[in-house]
Amino acid sequence: MVQNHVTVALGLLVCAWSWVQSTHGEYLIGVGSYDMTGPAADVNMMGYANLEQNTAGIHFRLRARTFIVAESLHGPRFVFVNLDAGMASQLLTIKVLQRLSLRFGKLYNEENVAISGTHTHAGPGGYLQYLVYSVTSLGFVKESFDVIADAIEQTIIQAHNNLKPGDVKNAGINRSPSAYLQNPAEERARYPSNVDTQMTLLRFVDGASGKSVGAFNWFATHGTSMSNANKLISGDNKGVAARLFEDWFASQNTSSNTNSTLPD
């Protein structure tokens, strides 16, 4: 299926939003998505540090998803890549930027490319360069690393190639509940709940047609619905949320040329 519509569910884009907020006018926007599922058997999963938790099948496939917001075709831009992974890594960033430089020169670099993960604990590990993260995977796993690096590169290329004029609507950033209970009682008394129940959505809109081409939303939750006994590769709750939205979007646009893409 050709996939053009990208949604990142339950993610974090603080840096990107501050960049967008400081600019004005019409933007070029591009989205991309690429499979990054990785080894589905006998590779330790990243997240729980459980030596017994090795991949043994696929709950649903993992994807890398990219959003690009640019001032002009060759002008300043910001790239945000969201991975169905526990996290990104410095090594992934270095290798991807090396590859992109061969294709795009200095257009994409360490100052305008951010690579993040949904924090699923159900993806293959062994792709990080630090020893502490490689202990349970029994070392570096090239198959895990290569498929993620390939997916990041390809999804950025996709987003770059479909840049088009768009509008950025008003948006905001949710409160982070991670340290909420450390707040003094008088601070917590100002709010009706001890968790943030609000969700904020940043929508990417084709400036010519007015149609939505992607969305990114913020909602605070931990990607651990799949327990440490799980052995199926999965994007967890964030991946499910993104897939359900994108499948719905695709079903609403079956008669058009715009299908759905899947970031979790």
C-alpha positions in Angstrom: 0.0 0.0 0.0 1.3 3.5 -0.9 1.3 5.4 2.3 1.1 9.2 2.6 -0.7 10.0 5.8 1.5 9.9 8.9 0.4 10.0 12.5 2.6 9.9 15.6 0.6 9.0 18.6 1.5 9.8 22.1 4.9 11.3 21.3 7.1 14.2 22.3 8.0 17.1 20.0 9.0 19.9 22.3 12.1 20.9 20.3 10.2 20.9 17.0 7.3 22.9 18.4 9.6 25.6 19.8 11.2 25.9 16.3 7.9 26.1 14.5 6.5 28.6 17.0 9.3 31.0 16.3 8.6 31.2 12.6 5.7 32.6 10.6 4.0 32.2 7.3 3.6 29.2 5.0 5.7 26.1 5.5 6.6 23.1 3.4 5.7 19.9 5.2 6.6 16.3 4.4 5.8 13.0 6.0 7.3 9.5 5.6 7.0 6.0 7.0 9.1 2.9 6.6 9.1 -0.6 8.1 11.7 -1.3 10.8 10.5 -4.5 12.4 13.9 -6.2 12.8 14.7 -9.8 13.8 11.6 -11.6 15.0 13.3 -14.6 16.6 16.0 -15.1 19.3 17.0 -11.4 19.8 16.7 -10.0 23.3 14.2 -7.2 23.6 15.1 -3.6 24.6 13.5 -2.2 27.7 13.0 -4.7 30.6 16.6 -6.0 30.7 15.2 -9.5 31.0 17.7 -12.2 29.6 14.7 -14.5 29.0 12.7 -12.0 27.0 13.8 -12.9 23.4 11.8 -12.1 20.3 9.5 -15.0 19.2 7.1 -13.6 16.7 5.4 -10.4 15.7 2.4 -8.8 17.4 2.4 -6.1 14.7 5.1 -4.6 12.6 7.2 -1.6 13.7 7.8 1.5 11.7 9.9 4.7 11.6 8.0 7.8 10.8 9.3 11.2 9.8 7.9 14.8 9.8 9.7 17.6 8.1 8.8 21.3 8.4 10.7 23.6 6.1 10.7 27.3 5.3 11.5 26.6 1.6 12.6 23.8 -0.7 16.3 24.3 0.1 15.9 26.5 3.2 15.9 26.0 7.0 14.0 23.0 8.2 13.4 20.7 11.2 13.2 16.9 10.9 11.6 14.7 13.6 11.8 11.0 13.3 9.7 8.8 15.6 10.7 5.2 16.0 8.7 2.2 17.3 11.6 1.5 19.6 12.7 1.9 23.1 14.9 4.9 22.1 17.2 6.1 19.4 21.0 6.0 19.8 23.9 8.2 19.0 25.3 5.6 16.7 22.1 5.5 14.7 22.1 9.3 14.4 25.8 9.3 13.2 25.3 6.6 10.6 22.0 8.1 9.3 23.5 11.6 8.9 26.5 10.1 7.1 24.1 8.5 4.6 22.0 11.6 4.2 25.0 13.7 3.5 25.8 11.6 0.5 22.4 12.3 -0.9 21.6 15.8 0.4 24.9 17.4 1.3 24.6 19.5 4.4 20.8 20.0 4.2 20.2 17.5 7.1 22.7 17.5 10.0 23.0 17.2 13.7 21.4 20.6 14.3 18.1 20.0 12.5 17.5 16.2 12.8 16.0 14.7 16.0 15.4 11.0 16.3 13.3 9.7 19.1 11.6 6.5 20.2 8.1 5.7 21.5 9.7 3.8 24.3 8.1 0.5 23.5 9.7 -2.3 25.5 8.7 -4.9 22.9 11.2 -4.2 20.1 14.5 -6.0 19.3 17.5 -4.7 21.1 21.2 -4.8 20.4 21.3 -1.7 18.3 22.7 0.7 20.9 26.4 1.4 21.2 26.7 1.6 25.0 27.8 -1.5 26.9 25.1 -1.3 29.6 22.4 -1.6 26.9 24.2 -4.5 25.2 24.6 -6.8 28.2 21.2 -8.5 28.0 21.4 -8.7 24.2 24.8 -10.4 24.6 26.4 -7.7 22.4 25.7 -5.6 19.3 23.1 -7.1 16.9 23.8 -5.9 13.4 20.5 -7.1 12.1 18.7 -4.9 14.6 20.8 -1.9 13.9 20.7 -2.1 10.1 17.0 -2.3 9.7 16.4 0.7 12.0 19.1 2.8 10.2 17.7 1.8 6.8 14.1 2.8 7.9 15.2 6.2 9.3 17.1 7.0 6.1 14.2 5.9 3.8 11.5 7.7 5.8 13.5 10.9 5.7 13.9 10.5 2.0 10.2 10.0 1.6 9.3 13.0 3.7 11.9 15.1 1.7 10.5 14.0 -1.6 6.9 14.9 -0.7 7.4 18.3 0.8 4.5 20.6 0.0 3.1 23.9 1.3 1.1 23.6 4.5 -0.2 25.4 7.5 0.7 25.1 11.2 -2.3 25.5 13.5 -2.2 26.6 17.2 -0.9 23.9 19.5 0.5 23.5 23.0 2.5 21.2 25.2 0.9 19.0 27.9 2.1 19.0 31.5 4.5 16.1 32.2 3.1 13.9 34.9 6.4 12.0 35.4 7.4 14.0 38.5 3.9 15.2 39.5 3.8 13.5 42.8 7.0 15.2 43.9 5.2 18.6 43.8 4.2 20.1 47.1 0.6 19.6 48.2 -0.4 23.3 47.5 0.8 22.9 43.9 -1.1 19.7 43.3 -4.2 21.2 44.9 -4.4 23.6 41.9 -5.4 20.7 39.6 -8.3 18.3 39.5 -6.3 15.2 38.9 -2.8 13.8 39.6 -2.4 13.0 35.9 -2.7 15.1 32.8 -5.8 14.0 31.0 -5.5 16.5 28.2 -4.3 15.6 24.7 -2.8 18.2 22.3 -2.7 17.6 18.6 -0.5 19.3 15.9 -2.0 18.7 12.5 -0.1 18.9 9.2 -2.4 20.3 6.4 -1.8 20.5 2.6 -1.9 24.2 1.9 -3.3 23.7 -1.6 -6.1 21.2 -0.9 -6.7 21.8 2.7 -6.5 18.1 3.4 -4.8 16.6 6.4 -1.5 14.8 5.6 -0.4 13.9 9.1 -0.8 14.5 12.8 1.3 14.4 15.9 -0.1 14.3 19.3 1.0 14.5 22.9 -0.3 12.3 25.7 1.7 11.2 28.7 1.8 7.4 29.0 4.4 4.6 29.3 4.9 2.1 26.6 4.7 -0.9 28.9 1.2 -2.4 28.2 3.1 -5.5 26.9 4.7 -7.0 30.0 8.2 -8.3 30.4 7.0 -11.8 29.7 6.0 -10.7 26.2 8.1 -12.1 23.3 6.2 -10.6 20.3 7.6 -7.5 18.6 5.1 -4.7 19.2 4.8 -0.9 19.1 2.7 -1.3 22.4 0.0 1.2 23.3 1.4 4.0 21.3 1.8 1.9 18.2 -1.8 0.6 18.5 -3.1 4.2 18.8 -1.3 5.3 15.7 -2.3 2.3 13.7 -6.0 2.5 14.6 -6.0 6.2 13.6 -4.2 5.6 10.4 -6.3 2.6 9.4 -9.4 4.7 10.1 -7.9 7.5 8.0 -7.2 5.1 5.1 -10.8 3.8 5.3 -12.1 7.3 4.9 -10.0 8.0 1.9 -10.2 4.8 -0.1 -11.5 6.6 -3.2 -8.6 9.2 -3.2 -4.9 8.9 -3.8 -4.1 9.7 -0.2 -3.6 6.5 1.9 -2.4 6.1 5.4 1.1 5.8 7.0 1.8 4.4 10.4 3.9 6.1 13.1 3.3 4.9 16.6 
